[in-house]
Amino acid sequence: MYLSTQEELKAYCDEASTCRVVAVDTEFLREKTYFPRLCLIQVNAGGNIAAIDPILIEDLSPLAAIFEDPDVVKVFHACSQDLEVLWDGMGCVCRNVFDTQVAAAFLGLRQQIGYGPLVDAYCGVSLPKAEALTDWSQRPLDPEQLVYAEDDVRYLPQIYETMCNKLVDSDRLSWVLPEMDEASDPSRFRKDPRDAFLRLKRASTLTRRQLAVAREVCAWREETAAARDVPRKWLMSDEVIVEACHRTPTSLPRLRRIRGLEKLSESDARGIIASVQRGLDCPPADFPAAIKRLKPSPEKDGALDLMSAVVRVVAEKTGIAPQVIASKEDLNELLSGSRDGRLAQGWRHEVAGKQLERLLAGELGLTIKDGKIELL
């Protein structure tokens, strides 16, 4: 059903609130805005599937109450963007989230499996892709669009039930749920503009003083883009910011010599210059730490290759995607001797960390048998 009025939404949510499990998906656009624009919310509550129109319905609080209810499981597939969109569009934090993409990586399927292949694997249904590039902000929506959107939640409850049974049988449910709690942590969506420079491409080429400038310029870009609701790159690209941090222009003529800033409005240009000056005035004690991108030595590269091989053997035996067991950063952390990393605690330590510690201690070896790597 397609819900476009307040009364329809309230009636649906009154019934949906009695369900212990609801499947959720969203359709949104963000190509021309800073904040994602929420265009459609699909919900499957006990087999009653609704496509809810947040553009036409002003008050979404009945739906937000369900999303925030910790006693109701919200089933998503690849939830990170959906949760951010719901945070921005509805101001709500979804509680008790189950992500079928995360669970799939613990159940013998590849990491980041798409929704279509997952439905095919669990339900034997091949979903059409005809509406994948639809502009969901246009109204009215036609029946084909609504069917496509509703399919995104049609099979999730069935998949959720099957996955939960498999995770319980394999004693892995306690491994998976903390991963999902981490993905739905609201701190992931509350970003400090003064931390934006940490995501700046090529920031490792900057000195600590230049990083202080980058911190101010990136914060200006973030705050200005948010205020105008435009993509940050429309104001300044990462490449232009890095160049400005190298040159540190403190006058309009010097700023406009940087390619990409020639046509900037005077008010924006002055905003950037003021940001550069704030960075230059920053005392050395408050400079950001240097961002290092050190190239590993051949010896360290070799050790990481052996560690990755152990992880792949463990992944094959357990059916858990190797990227879930350990990232390159996790392996680097363990190799450096840290006891605070993910491989040094919890299920990762039991499954792979102990084996990797034995490898690093010279107590474990690898061999090839029948074309496969095995542990010795």
N, C-alpha and C positions, 0 to 999 in steps of 0.2 A: 504494500500500500504506500501511497505517496502522501505525506503529511505536510500541509502548507499553512495550517492555521493553528492558533494557540489552543483552541478547543480540541482539535484532533490530537495534538501532541499530549495534552494533559490526559485525555482518555487512554491513549496508548501507554503512557508512562505509569498510570495507575495500575494497569494490568501487568506491565513489564516488571514493575517493582517487586512482584511476588515471585519472580524467577530467581533462582540461585546462580544461573549462568546466562550471560548475554554475550553475543558476538558483536563486535564493533568494527567499522571501517569508516574512512573518510575520503572525500574527494576535495581537493583544494588546488589553488593556483598560487605561485609565488614568483613567476618569472619577472613581473613588472612591479613588485612591491617588496618592502623590507619584511613586513609580517606576512606569513602565509594567509591567503584569503580562504576561509572555510566556506565551501560551496554545497556540500551535501554530507549528511551523516547517515550511515546505514546501520541498522540494529536488527539483530535476530534474537528475539526473546521467546523461548519456548516454541519455535517454529513460526511465530508471527513476525514477518519481516517488514520493516518500515524503512522507507527512504525519506529522511527528515530534512526539510528545506530551511537551513539557518539564514538564508537570505530573506525569506518572506516571514519567518517566525522571529519576532523580536526577543521574546523571553524564553530562553532555553533552560531555565532553572529546574523544571521537572526532570529533564534528562540529566542535568549536572548532578542532581541528587543521587541518581542511580550510579553514575560513573564514580562518585565519591564514596559510595557505600562499601565499606570493607568486607561486608558479608556477601557481596555479589561478585562473582568472578567475571572479569571482562576479558574475553578472548579476542586477541588481535592476531594478525599475521604481519610480522615486521613492524613492530609498534612504535619505534622511536619517532618517526615523523608524525604519525597520527597523534601521539601524546603531546608533542610540541604544538601541533595545530589546535588541539582541543584546549591546551593551556592558553594559547594566544587568543583563540576565537571565543572561548567560553569562560576562561578564567578558572577552570577546574583542574584538579589533579586526580587522575584515575587511580583508584586503589584496587589492590588485589588483581593484578594484571597477569594474564597467561599469554605468552607469545609463542605461536605454533612454529615460527621459524627458528627460534632458539631451541625449542624442544626437539625439533627435527634433527638438529645437529648432534643431539645426544642419543638418537635412535637410528643411527646408521645412514642417514641422508646427509648430503653435502651441506656445508655451512652456507647460509644466505640463500637457501632454496626459494625459488619464486612460488607465489600462491598457486599458479596454474599447475606446475609440476607436482606440487604437494597434493592438490585435489585429485589429480590423475593417479598418484601413488596410493592414496588412502581411500578414494571413493570410486576410482575407475571412470571419472568424468573428465572430458576434454572441454575446457572453457574457451569460448571465442575471445579474440583480442581486438575486435573491430572498433571498440570505443576507447582504446588505450590513450589516444591523444585528444580526447574530447575537451572542449572548453566548457567546464562544468558551471561557469558563472552565467552562461546564457540561459534565458528563460523564454518560452517554456521548454522543459525537458520532454523528449519524446519517449514512447513506451520502450523502444529498444535500449535507450540509455538507462532507463530505470531498471530494466531486467539485468543489464550488464552490471550495474552498481549493486543490485541486490544479490547477485551471484557471489559477490565478494564476502558475504556473510552467510550465505545459504548453507555451506558445508562445514563451517567452522565448529559448531557445537558437536557434530559427529566426530570430526577429527580430534577435537579436544578430549572427548570421552575415550576414544581409542588410545590416544597418546598417554593420558593419565594412567590407564590400565597397564600399558607397556612400561611406563616409568616406575610404577609401583612394583610390577613383577620383577623388574631388573634392579630394584632398590636404588633408583636414581632420582626420584622425585625431589628428595632433599638436596640434591646437587643443582637441580634446575631452578627451583623457586628463588634462591638468592640471586641468580643471574637476572631474573625478571624483576626482582625488587630493585636491583641496581639500575636497570633500564628505565624504570618509572620514577626514579628519585627526582623530585621537583627541582633540586639544585642543578640538574642538567639543563634546565630551561631558563634559570635565572642567571643571566650572564652579565658580569660587570664590564662596562665599556672599556675600563682601563686594563682589562686582561685581553682585549682584542688583538693587541700586538703579538701575543704568543702564537696566534694562528696566521701570522703574516708570512707569506712565501718569501724565501730568500732572506729571512731575518738573521740567519747565521752569518751573513756577510757584514753585519753591522757591529761596530764597537759598542761598549756599554753606554757611552755618552750618546751615541746615535740611537741606541735602543730607548733611551729616555725620551728622545724626540719622537721616535716611532710610537711610544706609548701614548703620548699626547695627541699626535696626529690621528692615530687609529681611533682613539676615544672620540675625537671630534667627528670623524667620519661616521662612527657608529651612532652617536647621538643625533647627528644631523640627518642621516638616512632614516632613523627611526621616527624622528619628528615629521619628516616629509613622506614617510612610508614609501620609499624608493629603494631599489637595490643599492647596496653600498658601493658596488663597482661603478655605478652611474656617477658618483661623485669623484672617486679616485680609485684607480686599480692598485693592486698590491705592488706591481712593478713601479708605478709612479711614486707611491709612498716611499719605497726603498730608495729610489733615486733622490727624492726630496730629503731623506734622512742623511744621505751621503753629502748632499750639497748644502743643507741647512740654510735655505734662503730666508732672509729677514726683511726683504723689501719686495714690493710688487714686481719691479723689473726683473729681479733675480728669480723670483718664483715663476714668472711667465716664460722664462727661458727653458723650463723643463717641458719636454714634449708631452702633450696630454693635458696641460694646464693653461694653454694659450687662451682658450675661450671661457675660462672659469669666470663666474660673476665676481664683481669686486667684493661683495660681502663675503662670499665663500673664500676668495683669495685672502682676505684679511683674517678670516677665521683660521685658515691654515697657517698663516704667518704667526699669528698669536700662539698657536699650538706649538710651532717650532720654537718660538722664543721661550715658552714655558719649559720645554724640554731642555733647552740650552741653559736655562737658569736653575735647573735641578741640581742640588748639591751631590757630589760624588757618592756620599754615603747612601743616597736614595736611588742610585742607578740600578736598573734591573740587572739580574745575573746574566752573564754571557750565555748565548744560546749556541751550544757546541754541536756540531755535526761531524764528529770524528770518524774517519774511515778506519774500520777495524784492520788490525794487522793480519798478515797471512796466517799466523798461528791462531789468532782468535777466530778468524773466518773458518779455519779447519775445525776448531772445537765446536763452533756453532753448527757446522754441517753435520758433525757426528751427533750432536744433541738433537738436531732436527730429524735425523734418521731414527733415533730412539723414539721420538714422539710419533713418527709415522708408523712404527711397529706397534706401539701402544694403541694408536688410533685404529689400526686394522683389527687388533684383537678385541678392542672394546666396542667398536662401532661408533665411537665419538669422533666428530670431525677434528682433525689435527689442529686447526686454527683455534678451536674452542679450548683444547687442552693447553696450548701454550702459544703465545705470539712471539715474535722475534724479540720484543722488549722483555718478555718474561724470561726467555732463555738468556739474554744478556744480563739480566738482573741476577739470575742464579749463578752464572759464570763469574760475575764480579764478586761473589761471596755473600750477597745479601741474604738475610734470613727473614726478610719482611715481605718478599714478593709472593705472588699467587702460587707459584710452584712449591713454596715452602710450607704451605698450610692447606687444610681442608682436603676435599676430594682430589684436587690436582696433585697434591703431595702423595696421596695414597696410590693414585693411578700412574703417575709419571715422575713426580719429583724424586721419589726414593731411587728409582732406576737411574735418573740423571745424576743424582749425587754419587751413586756407585760408579757411574761412568767417569765422573770428574776425579774420583778417588783412585782410579785405575783398577777397580774391582769388577768392572763390567766391560765386555767386549762385543764386537759385532762381527758376524760372518755372513756369507751368502750361501744359501742352500736351495737348490732347485730354482735358482733365479730370484729368490726372495731374501731380503735382509732378515736375519734372526739375531737375537741377543744371546750372548754367551755368559 
